[in-house]
Amino acid sequence: MSRLSLFNSPLLLGFDQFERTLDRVAKAGAEGYPPYNIEQINEHRLRITLAVAGFSLDDLDIQLEDNQLTVRGKQKDDPARVFVYRGIAARQFQRSFVLAEGIEVAGATLDNGLLSIDLDRPKVETQIRTVPIRKAGSEHSEGRVAIDKNADTARTARQEQ
C-alpha cells in the first residue's frame, strides 16, 4: 500500500524534512503519560508544563537534540520500603516535543509536582529579496549567482574571485 504524501505537489519544494518531522510527531502523539499543558505566556514565550508528581530533580532529564525536546523520568525503587498495596507505580516515561526552527529553551523549573519548561520564540522578520534576471548566454552565465541578502544585487561566483 502506497502512502499518500501531504507534500507531493510540485509547488512544494524542499519540504521532505518537514514531512519526516510530521511523521515523528504523529508517532509521539500516542504517548499518554505524563499529561501536559502548553500555554502561551506572551507573544514570544511558550511554556510546557508536565505533571510529574513523585519525581524529584534527580529523576528527571531534559535533552534537546536538533529540534526535538525530550523529557525523561525514571524513578528508583526503594527496596527498603514494603508496600501493603501499591496504587502509585514507580514508572518511567519519555515525552518528546518537536520544536520549530529558532525556538530556544529558556529554562526549566520543578514546583509541586509540575515540571515547567519555558521556550522563547524569536520574532520572525519578513525578508523580501529581488532576484535579478540575466540574459541567457551572457559572458557570466556559467557561474552560480550568489544573492546578497543586504542588497538587491547579484554577483556571479566568477566575479567574486
One Martini backbone bead per residue (centre of mass of N, CA, C, O) as a GRO file, in nm:
protein
  161
    1MET     BB    1   0.093   0.038   0.025
    2SER     BB    2   0.062   0.360  -0.049
    3ARG     BB    3   0.164   0.674   0.050
    4LEU     BB    4   0.016   0.974   0.118
    5SER     BB    5   0.123   1.290   0.048
    6LEU     BB    6   0.110   1.625   0.145
    7PHE     BB    7   0.395   1.698  -0.039
    8ASN     BB    8   0.338   1.621  -0.371
    9SER     BB    9   0.373   1.890  -0.479
   10PRO     BB   10   0.553   2.081  -0.713
   11LEU     BB   11   0.526   2.354  -0.523
   12LEU     BB   12   0.672   2.177  -0.291
   13LEU     BB   13   0.992   2.257  -0.196
   14GLY     BB   14   1.181   2.107   0.059
   15PHE     BB   15   0.963   1.923   0.262
   16ASP     BB   16   1.083   1.646   0.364
   17GLN     BB   17   1.162   1.715   0.659
   18PHE     BB   18   0.878   1.800   0.748
   19GLU     BB   19   0.746   1.524   0.699
   20ARG     BB   20   0.919   1.365   0.901
   21THR     BB   21   0.827   1.530   1.146
   22LEU     BB   22   0.526   1.456   1.128
   23ASP     BB   23   0.569   1.154   1.171
   24ARG     BB   24   0.698   1.180   1.454
   25VAL     BB   25   0.454   1.319   1.588
   26ALA     BB   26   0.244   1.097   1.538
   27LYS     BB   27   0.390   0.882   1.712
   28ALA     BB   28   0.406   1.061   1.982
   29GLY     BB   29   0.088   1.105   2.028
   30ALA     BB   30   0.037   0.821   2.186
   31GLU     BB   31   0.119   0.940   2.431
   32GLY     BB   32  -0.006   0.967   2.789
   33TYR     BB   33   0.267   0.994   2.959
   34PRO     BB   34   0.251   1.268   3.078
   35PRO     BB   35   0.068   1.514   3.138
   36TYR     BB   36  -0.002   1.826   2.949
   37ASN     BB   37   0.087   2.168   2.886
   38ILE     BB   38   0.032   2.452   2.658
   39GLU     BB   39   0.145   2.788   2.692
   40GLN     BB   40   0.094   3.133   2.646
   41ILE     BB   41   0.257   3.395   2.790
   42ASN     BB   42   0.346   3.540   2.524
   43GLU     BB   43   0.442   3.629   2.214
   44HIS     BB   44   0.755   3.482   2.287
   45ARG     BB   45   0.621   3.263   2.498
   46LEU     BB   46   0.644   2.930   2.614
   47ARG     BB   47   0.477   2.657   2.808
   48ILE     BB   48   0.570   2.351   2.946
   49THR     BB   49   0.355   2.128   3.140
   50LEU     BB   50   0.431   1.863   3.364
   51ALA     BB   51   0.301   1.583   3.533
   52VAL     BB   52   0.546   1.477   3.805
   53ALA     BB   53   0.456   1.317   4.038
   54GLY     BB   54   0.728   1.189   4.243
   55PHE     BB   55   0.947   1.355   4.109
   56SER     BB   56   1.269   1.439   4.101
   57LEU     BB   57   1.540   1.595   3.986
   58ASP     BB   58   1.701   1.316   3.958
   59ASP     BB   59   1.459   1.180   3.772
   60LEU     BB   60   1.522   1.407   3.560
   61ASP     BB   61   1.535   1.475   3.193
   62ILE     BB   62   1.669   1.719   2.958
   63GLN     BB   63   1.666   1.721   2.594
   64LEU     BB   64   1.839   1.865   2.301
   65GLU     BB   65   1.786   1.745   1.964
   66ASP     BB   66   1.792   1.957   1.762
   67ASN     BB   67   1.427   1.983   1.750
   68GLN     BB   68   1.421   1.780   2.005
   69LEU     BB   69   1.230   1.750   2.293
   70THR     BB   70   1.332   1.560   2.588
   71VAL     BB   71   1.151   1.390   2.846
   72ARG     BB   72   1.273   1.223   3.140
   73GLY     BB   73   1.164   0.952   3.363
   74LYS     BB   74   1.315   0.795   3.669
   75GLN     BB   75   1.240   0.581   3.914
   76LYS     BB   76   1.341   0.463   4.224
   77ASP     BB   77   1.352   0.185   4.399
   78ASP     BB   78   1.282   0.108   4.738
   79PRO     BB   79   1.367  -0.181   4.910
   80ALA     BB   80   1.282  -0.081   5.210
   81ARG     BB   81   1.003  -0.074   5.100
   82VAL     BB   82   0.672  -0.179   5.212
   83PHE     BB   83   0.387  -0.285   5.040
   84VAL     BB   84   0.049  -0.351   5.066
   85TYR     BB   85  -0.020  -0.120   4.854
   86ARG     BB   86   0.014  -0.039   4.490
   87GLY     BB   87  -0.105   0.252   4.305
   88ILE     BB   88   0.182   0.386   4.273
   89ALA     BB   89   0.383   0.392   4.022
   90ALA     BB   90   0.727   0.332   3.936
   91ARG     BB   91   0.772   0.503   3.653
   92GLN     BB   92   0.852   0.558   3.328
   93PHE     BB   93   0.941   0.825   3.088
   94GLN     BB   94   0.868   0.969   2.750
   95ARG     BB   95   0.873   1.304   2.614
   96SER     BB   96   0.804   1.461   2.297
   97PHE     BB   97   0.918   1.761   2.117
   98VAL     BB   98   0.873   1.959   1.834
   99LEU     BB   99   1.065   2.222   1.723
  100ALA     BB  100   1.100   2.503   1.588
  101GLU     BB  101   1.281   2.702   1.425
  102GLY     BB  102   1.445   2.904   1.684
  103ILE     BB  103   1.371   2.766   1.933
  104GLU     BB  104   1.425   2.826   2.279
  105VAL     BB  105   1.556   2.716   2.580
  106ALA     BB  106   1.529   2.891   2.887
  107GLY     BB  107   1.397   2.674   3.097
  108ALA     BB  108   1.358   2.494   3.422
  109THR     BB  109   1.094   2.380   3.653
  110LEU     BB  110   1.024   2.249   3.990
  111ASP     BB  111   0.674   2.247   4.116
  112ASN     BB  112   0.458   2.058   4.273
  113GLY     BB  113   0.483   1.833   4.026
  114LEU     BB  114   0.577   2.061   3.812
  115LEU     BB  115   0.707   2.079   3.488
  116SER     BB  116   0.871   2.366   3.355
  117ILE     BB  117   0.907   2.482   3.011
  118ASP     BB  118   1.077   2.738   2.857
  119LEU     BB  119   1.000   2.916   2.550
  120ASP     BB  120   1.159   3.088   2.283
  121ARG     BB  121   1.014   3.306   2.035
  122PRO     BB  122   1.116   3.457   1.780
  123LYS     BB  123   1.103   3.711   1.580
  124VAL     BB  124   0.963   3.734   1.264
  125GLU     BB  125   1.117   3.836   0.968
  126THR     BB  126   1.054   3.971   0.676
  127GLN     BB  127   1.183   3.871   0.358
  128ILE     BB  128   1.282   4.072   0.079
  129ARG     BB  129   1.373   3.970  -0.253
  130THR     BB  130   1.559   4.041  -0.543
  131VAL     BB  131   1.589   3.871  -0.852
  132PRO     BB  132   1.789   3.879  -1.099
  133ILE     BB  133   1.783   3.893  -1.458
  134ARG     BB  134   1.945   3.722  -1.708
  135LYS     BB  135   2.087   3.668  -1.996
  136ALA     BB  136   2.128   3.423  -2.190
  137GLY     BB  137   2.473   3.376  -2.280
  138SER     BB  138   2.635   3.528  -2.110
  139GLU     BB  139   2.947   3.559  -1.982
  140HIS     BB  140   2.828   3.499  -1.666
  141SER     BB  141   2.635   3.228  -1.684
  142GLU     BB  142   2.820   2.994  -1.559
  143GLY     BB  143   2.788   3.105  -1.294
  144ARG     BB  144   2.689   3.145  -0.990
  145VAL     BB  145   2.437   3.289  -0.801
  146ALA     BB  146   2.468   3.540  -0.554
  147ILE     BB  147   2.275   3.646  -0.284
  148ASP     BB  148   2.229   3.951  -0.138
  149LYS     BB  149   2.060   4.033   0.153
  150ASN     BB  150   2.135   4.356   0.175
  151ALA     BB  151   2.092   4.348  -0.138
  152ASP     BB  152   1.964   4.383  -0.480
  153THR     BB  153   2.208   4.184  -0.566
  154ALA     BB  154   2.418   4.015  -0.812
  155ARG     BB  155   2.671   3.762  -0.820
  156THR     BB  156   2.911   3.595  -0.949
  157ALA     BB  157   3.146   3.367  -0.878
  158ARG     BB  158   3.357   3.495  -1.061
  159GLN     BB  159   3.349   3.790  -0.947
  160GLU     BB  160   3.446   3.714  -0.655
  161GLN     BB  161   3.744   3.630  -0.759
   0.00000   0.00000   0.00000
